[in-house]
Amino acid sequence: MPGHKLKIPRTAHYYTVGKASKEVKYLWIITHGYGELASEFIEKFKVLEKPDTFVIAPEGLNKFYWGGGFTGKAVATWMTRHERLDEISDYANYLQTLYDLYVPQLNENVKIVLLGFSQGTATQLRWIMNKFPKYNDLILYAGLIPEDLDYLSRKDYFADKRILFNVGKEDPFLKGQRLEWQTAFAAEQGFDLEQWRFEGKHKVLEEEIVRIEEWVRRDGFR
């Protein structure tokens, strides 16, 4: 039977730390990993709360019950293999809508930091390669660069941006050959990838967010 598609409006949820104003010099847009909720994910980022910082945590549009059945906890994912291109288009439009809503409310020279954790790293990069928003720093926290995108053709776009890859030394998903592949692929695509390792597993740690913030601020407010 033939399949059909229909674009519809829907409700998206997101959470924030701080207050949007012209005093804000640092905007963080953070995307959670598979099987998480933005309302819980953003708790780790309360350490960023300052008058000059505003944090937005959008939540994946797809929900499911963790653990199967109908009694598990409801959690979110950014996409699955099913109709993946439509899901990428939908969340790219969603993230861009949030971006367009808040950036004009902030300081005109606001520094924009994009951070994705696990599945959220691919989400950030697919949005970036779909909409090409202005930003300064990209943090890949325990997640891999999607290999099906042509970054080299956009070398000029990435030329003035920093990319940081931060992963736990005991991360069960990212080790050995996978880490070697990430390093090689990043170099092949022209990325100057700064790499950090921390004591921990596949988890966002508040002390790592503080360390990343110091790295962000070291480059200064532009």
CYANA upper distance limits for C-alpha pairs under 8 A (distance plus 0.5 A):
 12 ALA  CA     58 PRO  CA      8.39
 12 ALA  CA     59 GLU  CA      7.70
 12 ALA  CA     61 LEU  CA      7.00
 12 ALA  CA     94 TYR  CA      8.24
 13 HIS  CA     58 PRO  CA      6.78
 13 HIS  CA     59 GLU  CA      6.19
 14 TYR  CA     38 ALA  CA      7.18
 14 TYR  CA     39 SER  CA      8.08
 14 TYR  CA     56 ILE  CA      7.46
 14 TYR  CA     57 ALA  CA      5.94
 14 TYR  CA     58 PRO  CA      4.58
 14 TYR  CA     59 GLU  CA      5.96
 15 TYR  CA     38 ALA  CA      7.15
 15 TYR  CA     39 SER  CA      6.66
 15 TYR  CA     42 ILE  CA      7.69
 15 TYR  CA     56 ILE  CA      6.37
 15 TYR  CA     57 ALA  CA      5.57
 15 TYR  CA     58 PRO  CA      6.87
 16 THR  CA     42 ILE  CA      8.00
 16 THR  CA     54 PHE  CA      7.74
 16 THR  CA     55 VAL  CA      5.82
 16 THR  CA     56 ILE  CA      5.11
 16 THR  CA     57 ALA  CA      6.57
 17 VAL  CA     42 ILE  CA      8.25
 17 VAL  CA     45 PHE  CA      8.16
 17 VAL  CA     46 LYS  CA      6.95
 17 VAL  CA     48 LEU  CA      8.43
 17 VAL  CA     49 GLU  CA      6.80
 17 VAL  CA     54 PHE  CA      6.35
 17 VAL  CA     55 VAL  CA      5.43
 17 VAL  CA     56 ILE  CA      7.26
 18 GLY  CA     49 GLU  CA      6.37
 18 GLY  CA     50 LYS  CA      7.41
 18 GLY  CA     51 PRO  CA      7.52
 18 GLY  CA     53 THR  CA      6.96
 18 GLY  CA     54 PHE  CA      5.38
 18 GLY  CA     55 VAL  CA      7.03
 19 LYS  CA     51 PRO  CA      8.14
 19 LYS  CA     53 THR  CA      8.41
 19 LYS  CA     54 PHE  CA      6.53
 20 ALA  CA     24 VAL  CA      7.12
 20 ALA  CA     54 PHE  CA      6.70
 20 ALA  CA    102 TYR  CA      7.60
 20 ALA  CA    105 GLN  CA      6.77
 20 ALA  CA    106 LEU  CA      6.68
 21 SER  CA    105 GLN  CA      6.14
 21 SER  CA    106 LEU  CA      5.52
 21 SER  CA    107 ASN  CA      7.68
 22 LYS  CA    105 GLN  CA      6.75
 22 LYS  CA    106 LEU  CA      4.87
 22 LYS  CA    107 ASN  CA      4.83
 22 LYS  CA    108 GLU  CA      8.13
 23 GLU  CA     51 PRO  CA      7.48
 23 GLU  CA     52 ASP  CA      6.09
 23 GLU  CA    106 LEU  CA      7.28
 23 GLU  CA    107 ASN  CA      6.50
 24 VAL  CA     51 PRO  CA      7.19
 24 VAL  CA     52 ASP  CA      4.54
 24 VAL  CA     53 THR  CA      5.77
 24 VAL  CA     54 PHE  CA      6.96
 24 VAL  CA    106 LEU  CA      5.98
 24 VAL  CA    107 ASN  CA      6.16
 24 VAL  CA    110 VAL  CA      7.30
 25 LYS  CA     52 ASP  CA      5.66
 25 LYS  CA     53 THR  CA      6.68
 25 LYS  CA    106 LEU  CA      7.68
 25 LYS  CA    107 ASN  CA      6.30
 25 LYS  CA    109 ASN  CA      7.44
 25 LYS  CA    110 VAL  CA      4.92
 25 LYS  CA    111 LYS  CA      6.40
 25 LYS  CA    221 PHE  CA      7.33
 26 TYR  CA     52 ASP  CA      6.69
 26 TYR  CA     53 THR  CA      5.24
 26 TYR  CA     54 PHE  CA      6.88
 26 TYR  CA    110 VAL  CA      6.09
 26 TYR  CA    111 LYS  CA      5.35
 26 TYR  CA    112 ILE  CA      6.52
 26 TYR  CA    113 VAL  CA      7.80
 26 TYR  CA    221 PHE  CA      8.34
 27 LEU  CA     53 THR  CA      6.42
 27 LEU  CA     54 PHE  CA      5.50
 27 LEU  CA     55 VAL  CA      6.38
 27 LEU  CA     56 ILE  CA      8.33
 27 LEU  CA    110 VAL  CA      7.24
 27 LEU  CA    111 LYS  CA      6.65
 27 LEU  CA    112 ILE  CA      5.35
 27 LEU  CA    113 VAL  CA      6.50
 28 TRP  CA     53 THR  CA      8.17
 28 TRP  CA     54 PHE  CA      6.80
 28 TRP  CA     55 VAL  CA      5.16
 28 TRP  CA     56 ILE  CA      6.71
 28 TRP  CA    112 ILE  CA      6.54
 28 TRP  CA    113 VAL  CA      5.19
 28 TRP  CA    114 LEU  CA      6.32
 28 TRP  CA    115 LEU  CA      7.66
 29 ILE  CA     55 VAL  CA      6.45
 29 ILE  CA     56 ILE  CA      5.39
 29 ILE  CA     57 ALA  CA      6.55
 29 ILE  CA     58 PRO  CA      8.34
 29 ILE  CA    112 ILE  CA      8.26
 29 ILE  CA    113 VAL  CA      6.86
 29 ILE  CA    114 LEU  CA      5.53
 29 ILE  CA    115 LEU  CA      6.75
 30 ILE  CA     55 VAL  CA      7.87
 30 ILE  CA     56 ILE  CA      6.75
 30 ILE  CA     57 ALA  CA      5.55
 30 ILE  CA     58 PRO  CA      7.68
 30 ILE  CA    114 LEU  CA      6.55
 30 ILE  CA    115 LEU  CA      5.22
 30 ILE  CA    116 GLY  CA      6.11
 30 ILE  CA    117 PHE  CA      8.32
 30 ILE  CA    120 GLY  CA      8.44
 31 THR  CA     38 ALA  CA      8.15
 31 THR  CA     57 ALA  CA      6.50
 31 THR  CA     58 PRO  CA      6.83
 31 THR  CA     59 GLU  CA      7.79
 31 THR  CA    115 LEU  CA      6.93
 31 THR  CA    116 GLY  CA      5.23
 31 THR  CA    117 PHE  CA      6.77
 31 THR  CA    120 GLY  CA      5.31
 31 THR  CA    121 THR  CA      7.87
 31 THR  CA    123 THR  CA      7.91
 31 THR  CA    124 GLN  CA      7.78
 32 HIS  CA     36 GLU  CA      6.86
 32 HIS  CA     37 LEU  CA      7.63
 32 HIS  CA     38 ALA  CA      6.76
 32 HIS  CA     41 PHE  CA      6.72
 32 HIS  CA     57 ALA  CA      8.15
 32 HIS  CA     59 GLU  CA      7.78
 32 HIS  CA     60 GLY  CA      8.45
 32 HIS  CA    116 GLY  CA      6.87
 32 HIS  CA    117 PHE  CA      5.93
 32 HIS  CA    118 SER  CA      7.81
 32 HIS  CA    119 GLN  CA      7.66
 32 HIS  CA    120 GLY  CA      5.67
 33 GLY  CA     77 THR  CA      7.70
 33 GLY  CA    116 GLY  CA      8.09
 33 GLY  CA    117 PHE  CA      5.81
 33 GLY  CA    118 SER  CA      5.41
 33 GLY  CA    119 GLN  CA      5.11
 33 GLY  CA    120 GLY  CA      5.49
 34 TYR  CA     76 ALA  CA      7.15
 34 TYR  CA     77 THR  CA      5.47
 34 TYR  CA     78 TRP  CA      7.67
 34 TYR  CA    118 SER  CA      7.69
 34 TYR  CA    119 GLN  CA      6.11
 34 TYR  CA    120 GLY  CA      8.06
 35 GLY  CA     66 TRP  CA      7.38
 35 GLY  CA     75 VAL  CA      5.55
 35 GLY  CA     76 ALA  CA      5.64
 35 GLY  CA     77 THR  CA      6.22
 36 GLU  CA     40 GLU  CA      8.02
 36 GLU  CA     41 PHE  CA      7.53
 36 GLU  CA     75 VAL  CA      5.68
 36 GLU  CA     76 ALA  CA      5.98
 36 GLU  CA     77 THR  CA      7.69
 37 LEU  CA     41 PHE  CA      6.62
 37 LEU  CA     59 GLU  CA      6.85
 37 LEU  CA     60 GLY  CA      8.37
 37 LEU  CA     75 VAL  CA      6.08
 37 LEU  CA     76 ALA  CA      6.37
 38 ALA  CA     42 ILE  CA      6.39
 38 ALA  CA     57 ALA  CA      6.27
 38 ALA  CA     58 PRO  CA      6.71
 38 ALA  CA     59 GLU  CA      5.45
 38 ALA  CA     60 GLY  CA      8.45
 39 SER  CA     43 GLU  CA      7.64
 39 SER  CA     57 ALA  CA      8.33
 39 SER  CA     59 GLU  CA      8.47
 40 GLU  CA     44 LYS  CA      8.40
 41 PHE  CA     45 PHE  CA      8.27
 41 PHE  CA     57 ALA  CA      8.29
 42 ILE  CA     46 LYS  CA      7.40
 42 ILE  CA     57 ALA  CA      6.73
 44 LYS  CA    204 VAL  CA      7.68
 44 LYS  CA    205 LEU  CA      7.46
 44 LYS  CA    206 GLU  CA      6.00
 44 LYS  CA    209 ILE  CA      8.33
 45 PHE  CA     49 GLU  CA      8.16
 45 PHE  CA     55 VAL  CA      8.33
 45 PHE  CA    206 GLU  CA      7.47
 45 PHE  CA    209 ILE  CA      7.47
 47 VAL  CA    206 GLU  CA      7.50
 47 VAL  CA    209 ILE  CA      8.17
 47 VAL  CA    210 VAL  CA      7.50
 48 LEU  CA     53 THR  CA      7.43
 48 LEU  CA     55 VAL  CA      8.43
 48 LEU  CA    209 ILE  CA      8.42
 48 LEU  CA    210 VAL  CA      7.87
 48 LEU  CA    213 GLU  CA      8.10
 49 GLU  CA     53 THR  CA      6.82
 49 GLU  CA     54 PHE  CA      7.89
 50 LYS  CA     54 PHE  CA      8.35
 58 PRO  CA     95 LEU  CA      7.98
 59 GLU  CA     76 ALA  CA      7.54
 60 GLY  CA     76 ALA  CA      5.84
 60 GLY  CA     77 THR  CA      5.70
 60 GLY  CA     78 TRP  CA      5.11
 60 GLY  CA     79 MET  CA      8.44
 60 GLY  CA     91 TYR  CA      8.16
 61 LEU  CA     76 ALA  CA      7.36
 61 LEU  CA     77 THR  CA      7.49
 61 LEU  CA     78 TRP  CA      6.84
 61 LEU  CA     91 TYR  CA      7.86
 62 ASN  CA     76 ALA  CA      5.94
 62 ASN  CA     77 THR  CA      5.85
 62 ASN  CA     78 TRP  CA      6.73
 62 ASN  CA     79 MET  CA      7.44
 63 LYS  CA     74 ALA  CA      7.03
 63 LYS  CA     75 VAL  CA      6.00
 63 LYS  CA     76 ALA  CA      4.82
 63 LYS  CA     77 THR  CA      6.82
 64 PHE  CA     74 ALA  CA      6.04
 64 PHE  CA     75 VAL  CA      6.12
 64 PHE  CA     76 ALA  CA      6.77
 64 PHE  CA     77 THR  CA      8.44
 65 TYR  CA     69 GLY  CA      7.28
 65 TYR  CA     70 PHE  CA      6.71
 65 TYR  CA     71 THR  CA      7.57
 65 TYR  CA     72 GLY  CA      5.50
 65 TYR  CA     73 LYS  CA      5.86
 65 TYR  CA     74 ALA  CA      5.01
 65 TYR  CA     75 VAL  CA      6.68
 66 TRP  CA     72 GLY  CA      5.63
 66 TRP  CA     73 LYS  CA      5.83
 66 TRP  CA     74 ALA  CA      6.65
 66 TRP  CA     75 VAL  CA      6.85
 67 GLY  CA     72 GLY  CA      6.25
 67 GLY  CA     73 LYS  CA      8.29
 68 GLY  CA     72 GLY  CA      7.05
 78 TRP  CA     87 GLU  CA      8.18
 78 TRP  CA     91 TYR  CA      7.86
 78 TRP  CA    119 GLN  CA      8.01
 78 TRP  CA    120 GLY  CA      8.02
 78 TRP  CA    123 THR  CA      7.53
 79 MET  CA     84 ARG  CA      6.91
 79 MET  CA     87 GLU  CA      6.38
 79 MET  CA     88 ILE  CA      7.55
 80 THR  CA     84 ARG  CA      6.54
 80 THR  CA     87 GLU  CA      8.44
 83 GLU  CA     87 GLU  CA      7.02
 84 ARG  CA     88 ILE  CA      6.61
 85 LEU  CA     89 SER  CA      6.66
 86 ASP  CA     90 ASP  CA      6.59
 87 GLU  CA     91 TYR  CA      6.73
 88 ILE  CA     92 ALA  CA      6.45
 88 ILE  CA    123 THR  CA      8.40
 88 ILE  CA    126 ARG  CA      7.63
 88 ILE  CA    127 TRP  CA      8.15
 89 SER  CA     93 ASN  CA      6.67
 89 SER  CA    130 ASN  CA      8.34
 90 ASP  CA     94 TYR  CA      6.68
 91 TYR  CA     95 LEU  CA      6.53
 91 TYR  CA    127 TRP  CA      7.97
 92 ALA  CA     96 GLN  CA      6.57
 92 ALA  CA    126 ARG  CA      7.77
 92 ALA  CA    127 TRP  CA      5.14
 92 ALA  CA    130 ASN  CA      7.20
 92 ALA  CA    131 LYS  CA      7.65
 93 ASN  CA     97 THR  CA      6.52
 94 TYR  CA     98 LEU  CA      6.96
 95 LEU  CA     99 TYR  CA      6.65
 95 LEU  CA    127 TRP  CA      7.75
 96 GLN  CA    100 ASP  CA      6.50
 96 GLN  CA    127 TRP  CA      8.28
 96 GLN  CA    131 LYS  CA      7.69
 96 GLN  CA    133 PRO  CA      8.21
 97 THR  CA    101 LEU  CA      6.59
 98 LEU  CA    102 TYR  CA      6.86
 99 TYR  CA    103 VAL  CA      6.33
100 ASP  CA    104 PRO  CA      7.50
101 LEU  CA    105 GLN  CA      8.17
102 TYR  CA    106 LEU  CA      7.37
103 VAL  CA    110 VAL  CA      8.44
104 PRO  CA    108 GLU  CA      7.84
106 LEU  CA    110 VAL  CA      7.02
109 ASN  CA    221 PHE  CA      8.26
109 ASN  CA    222 ARG  CA      6.57
110 VAL  CA    221 PHE  CA      7.94
110 VAL  CA    222 ARG  CA      7.81
111 LYS  CA    135 TYR  CA      7.46
111 LYS  CA    136 ASN  CA      6.61
111 LYS  CA    221 PHE  CA      6.88
111 LYS  CA    222 ARG  CA      7.18
112 ILE  CA    134 LYS  CA      8.19
112 ILE  CA    135 TYR  CA      5.25
112 ILE  CA    136 ASN  CA      5.80
112 ILE  CA    137 ASP  CA      7.13
113 VAL  CA    135 TYR  CA      6.96
113 VAL  CA    136 ASN  CA      6.48
113 VAL  CA    137 ASP  CA      5.30
113 VAL  CA    138 LEU  CA      6.48
113 VAL  CA    139 ILE  CA      8.11
113 VAL  CA    216 VAL  CA      8.40
114 LEU  CA    124 GLN  CA      7.60
114 LEU  CA    135 TYR  CA      7.95
114 LEU  CA    137 ASP  CA      6.71
114 LEU  CA    138 LEU  CA      5.33
114 LEU  CA    139 ILE  CA      6.66
115 LEU  CA    120 GLY  CA      8.37
115 LEU  CA    121 THR  CA      7.55
115 LEU  CA    124 GLN  CA      7.91
115 LEU  CA    138 LEU  CA      6.40
115 LEU  CA    139 ILE  CA      5.10
115 LEU  CA    140 LEU  CA      6.69
115 LEU  CA    141 TYR  CA      7.50
116 GLY  CA    120 GLY  CA      4.76
116 GLY  CA    121 THR  CA      4.50
116 GLY  CA    122 ALA  CA      7.99
116 GLY  CA    123 THR  CA      7.75
116 GLY  CA    124 GLN  CA      6.64
116 GLY  CA    139 ILE  CA      6.92
116 GLY  CA    140 LEU  CA      6.06
116 GLY  CA    141 TYR  CA      6.40
116 GLY  CA    143 GLY  CA      8.04
117 PHE  CA    121 THR  CA      5.96
117 PHE  CA    140 LEU  CA      7.03
117 PHE  CA    141 TYR  CA      5.19
117 PHE  CA    142 ALA  CA      6.38
117 PHE  CA    143 GLY  CA      6.65
117 PHE  CA    204 VAL  CA      8.05
118 SER  CA    122 ALA  CA      8.23
118 SER  CA    140 LEU  CA      8.30
118 SER  CA    141 TYR  CA      6.83
118 SER  CA    142 ALA  CA      5.54
118 SER  CA    143 GLY  CA      4.61
118 SER  CA    144 LEU  CA      7.93
119 GLN  CA    123 THR  CA      7.04
119 GLN  CA    143 GLY  CA      6.82
120 GLY  CA    124 GLN  CA      6.70
120 GLY  CA    143 GLY  CA      7.93
121 THR  CA    125 LEU  CA      6.91
121 THR  CA    139 ILE  CA      8.34
121 THR  CA    140 LEU  CA      5.89
121 THR  CA    141 TYR  CA      7.41
121 THR  CA    142 ALA  CA      8.39
121 THR  CA    143 GLY  CA      5.84
121 THR  CA    144 LEU  CA      7.20
121 THR  CA    145 ILE  CA      7.61
122 ALA  CA    126 ARG  CA      6.50
122 ALA  CA    143 GLY  CA      7.66
122 ALA  CA    144 LEU  CA      7.28
122 ALA  CA    145 ILE  CA      6.60
122 ALA  CA    146 PRO  CA      6.28
123 THR  CA    127 TRP  CA      6.66
124 GLN  CA    128 ILE  CA      6.59
125 LEU  CA    129 MET  CA      6.55
125 LEU  CA    145 ILE  CA      7.83
125 LEU  CA    146 PRO  CA      7.94
126 ARG  CA    130 ASN  CA      6.50
126 ARG  CA    146 PRO  CA      8.36
127 TRP  CA    131 LYS  CA      6.48
127 TRP  CA    132 PHE  CA      7.98
128 ILE  CA    132 PHE  CA      5.27
128 ILE  CA    133 PRO  CA      6.71
129 MET  CA    149 LEU  CA      8.32
129 MET  CA    151 TYR  CA      8.43
132 PHE  CA    157 TYR  CA      8.43
135 TYR  CA    161 LYS  CA      7.95
136 ASN  CA    160 ASP  CA      8.07
136 ASN  CA    161 LYS  CA      5.68
136 ASN  CA    162 ARG  CA      7.10
137 ASP  CA    161 LYS  CA      6.28
137 ASP  CA    162 ARG  CA      5.40
137 ASP  CA    163 ILE  CA      6.52
137 ASP  CA    164 LEU  CA      8.32
137 ASP  CA    216 VAL  CA      7.85
138 LEU  CA    161 LYS  CA      8.05
138 LEU  CA    162 ARG  CA      6.74
138 LEU  CA    163 ILE  CA      5.33
138 LEU  CA    164 LEU  CA      6.82
139 ILE  CA    163 ILE  CA      6.37
139 ILE  CA    164 LEU  CA      5.29
139 ILE  CA    165 PHE  CA      6.49
139 ILE  CA    166 ASN  CA      7.95
140 LEU  CA    144 LEU  CA      7.77
140 LEU  CA    163 ILE  CA      7.95
140 LEU  CA    164 LEU  CA      6.52
140 LEU  CA    165 PHE  CA      5.20
140 LEU  CA    166 ASN  CA      6.79
141 TYR  CA    165 PHE  CA      6.43
141 TYR  CA    166 ASN  CA      5.42
141 TYR  CA    167 VAL  CA      6.57
141 TYR  CA    204 VAL  CA      8.36
142 ALA  CA    165 PHE  CA      7.76
142 ALA  CA    166 ASN  CA      6.48
142 ALA  CA    167 VAL  CA      5.14
142 ALA  CA    168 GLY  CA      7.71
142 ALA  CA    171 ASP  CA      8.45
142 ALA  CA    174 LEU  CA      7.70
142 ALA  CA    202 HIS  CA      7.10
142 ALA  CA    203 LYS  CA      8.45
143 GLY  CA    165 PHE  CA      8.47
143 GLY  CA    167 VAL  CA      8.37
143 GLY  CA    174 LEU  CA      8.37
144 LEU  CA    182 GLN  CA      7.08
145 ILE  CA    182 GLN  CA      7.48
145 ILE  CA    186 ALA  CA      8.23
147 GLU  CA    185 PHE  CA      8.33
150 ASP  CA    154 ARG  CA      8.07
150 ASP  CA    189 GLN  CA      8.26
151 TYR  CA    155 LYS  CA      6.95
151 TYR  CA    189 GLN  CA      6.37
151 TYR  CA    190 GLY  CA      8.28
152 LEU  CA    189 GLN  CA      5.72
152 LEU  CA    190 GLY  CA      6.84
154 ARG  CA    158 PHE  CA      7.21
155 LYS  CA    159 ALA  CA      6.51
155 LYS  CA    190 GLY  CA      7.47
156 ASP  CA    160 ASP  CA      8.37
158 PHE  CA    191 PHE  CA      8.32
162 ARG  CA    192 ASP  CA      8.02
162 ARG  CA    193 LEU  CA      8.19
163 ILE  CA    191 PHE  CA      8.09
163 ILE  CA    192 ASP  CA      7.45
163 ILE  CA    193 LEU  CA      5.91
163 ILE  CA    194 GLU  CA      6.75
164 LEU  CA    193 LEU  CA      6.44
164 LEU  CA    194 GLU  CA      5.30
164 LEU  CA    195 GLN  CA      6.41
164 LEU  CA    196 TRP  CA      8.03
165 PHE  CA    193 LEU  CA      7.32
165 PHE  CA    194 GLU  CA      6.59
165 PHE  CA    195 GLN  CA      5.30
165 PHE  CA    196 TRP  CA      6.65
166 ASN  CA    195 GLN  CA      6.49
166 ASN  CA    196 TRP  CA      5.22
166 ASN  CA    197 ARG  CA      6.27
166 ASN  CA    198 PHE  CA      7.91
167 VAL  CA    171 ASP  CA      7.49
167 VAL  CA    174 LEU  CA      8.05
167 VAL  CA    196 TRP  CA      7.04
167 VAL  CA    197 ARG  CA      5.67
167 VAL  CA    198 PHE  CA      6.85
167 VAL  CA    201 LYS  CA      8.40
167 VAL  CA    202 HIS  CA      8.04
168 GLY  CA    197 ARG  CA      5.98
168 GLY  CA    198 PHE  CA      5.28
168 GLY  CA    199 GLU  CA      6.20
168 GLY  CA    200 GLY  CA      5.21
168 GLY  CA    201 LYS  CA      5.42
168 GLY  CA    202 HIS  CA      6.84
168 GLY  CA    203 LYS  CA      8.31
169 LYS  CA    175 LYS  CA      8.46
169 LYS  CA    197 ARG  CA      6.38
169 LYS  CA    198 PHE  CA      6.30
169 LYS  CA    199 GLU  CA      6.09
169 LYS  CA    200 GLY  CA      6.40
169 LYS  CA    201 LYS  CA      7.09
170 GLU  CA    199 GLU  CA      7.60
170 GLU  CA    200 GLY  CA      6.03
170 GLU  CA    201 LYS  CA      5.13
170 GLU  CA    202 HIS  CA      8.06
171 ASP  CA    175 LYS  CA      7.29
171 ASP  CA    200 GLY  CA      7.39
171 ASP  CA    201 LYS  CA      4.59
171 ASP  CA    202 HIS  CA      5.34
172 PRO  CA    201 LYS  CA      7.42
172 PRO  CA    202 HIS  CA      7.50
173 PHE  CA    202 HIS  CA      7.96
174 LEU  CA    178 ARG  CA      6.37
174 LEU  CA    179 LEU  CA      6.56
175 LYS  CA    179 LEU  CA      5.85
176 GLY  CA    180 GLU  CA      6.88
177 GLN  CA    181 TRP  CA      6.47
178 ARG  CA    182 GLN  CA      6.78
179 LEU  CA    183 THR  CA      6.86
180 GLU  CA    184 ALA  CA      6.74
181 TRP  CA    185 PHE  CA      6.38
182 GLN  CA    186 ALA  CA      6.46
183 THR  CA    187 ALA  CA      6.85
183 THR  CA    193 LEU  CA      8.12
184 ALA  CA    188 GLU  CA      6.65
185 PHE  CA    189 GLN  CA      6.67
186 ALA  CA    190 GLY  CA      6.85
186 ALA  CA    191 PHE  CA      5.61
186 ALA  CA    192 ASP  CA      7.86
186 ALA  CA    193 LEU  CA      7.13
187 ALA  CA    191 PHE  CA      5.97
187 ALA  CA    192 ASP  CA      7.33
187 ALA  CA    193 LEU  CA      8.09
198 PHE  CA    208 GLU  CA      8.31
204 VAL  CA    208 GLU  CA      7.82
204 VAL  CA    209 ILE  CA      8.25
205 LEU  CA    209 ILE  CA      7.05
206 GLU  CA    210 VAL  CA      6.86
207 GLU  CA    211 ARG  CA      6.76
208 GLU  CA    212 ILE  CA      6.59
209 ILE  CA    213 GLU  CA      6.55
210 VAL  CA    214 GLU  CA      6.83
211 ARG  CA    215 TRP  CA      6.99
212 ILE  CA    216 VAL  CA      6.72
213 GLU  CA    217 ARG  CA      6.62
214 GLU  CA    218 ARG  CA      6.43
215 TRP  CA    219 ASP  CA      7.45
216 VAL  CA    220 GLY  CA      7.80
217 ARG  CA    221 PHE  CA      7.47
